[in-house]
Amino acid sequence: MHMLSKIFGHLRNIIVHKYWVYHFGRKLGISRWRLLKHDLSKFSPIEFWESIKFYQGTSSPIPPCKKANGYSNAWQHHKGRNPHHYEYWTDNYDSGTTLIPMPFECLCEMLADWCAAGRTYQGKDWSFISQCDWWENKKTLNPSIHPLTIKRIDLFFDKYVRNPFEWWVEYRDDLKLVYERDIYDWAHKYD
Ligand SMILES: [Zn+2]
């Protein structure tokens, strides 16, 4: 594929993705400012040019890069700067990896990001049901996500996605309270 078509295709994907993150994110009550800043590091040279090199069009360029090189510099750069990725919330690699519960706003932004990624790459074929299936499959891979966060992601897929958007912000407020109480208890368990 011609270099210029890859550049335009990639730019288009970023913009369409940001549009859908904004769409789902607003339904989840995330601030406009936070949503506008979403994934801006994709415009940094280290992320941008690697993504052009491994451009796929209908899926992320990160997995093919990891396949070719064993790792991805773009992903290393991205996950370290964007707290809406659960990989950001891990530590202590010398002693088996500690999982940290994601702050509530980061969790909501991740859910918007996941739905938006599905919607961007699958287009009209995407649905909340297909997104639920994706999550069920991902869970079987045992991802490095704190159990408290997993519990709330499950609730999102069980409850939110079956309900019209008008209810989302109400649910969000309830969810925020219980989730933050869980995290508080977790953080003070050594007191
Ligand atoms: Zn991101």
Boltz pocket constraint, residues with backbone or C-beta under 6 A from the ligand:
constraints:
  - pocket:
      binder: B
      contacts: [[A, 39], [A, 78], [A, 82], [A, 84], [A, 85], [A, 113]]
      max_distance: 6.0
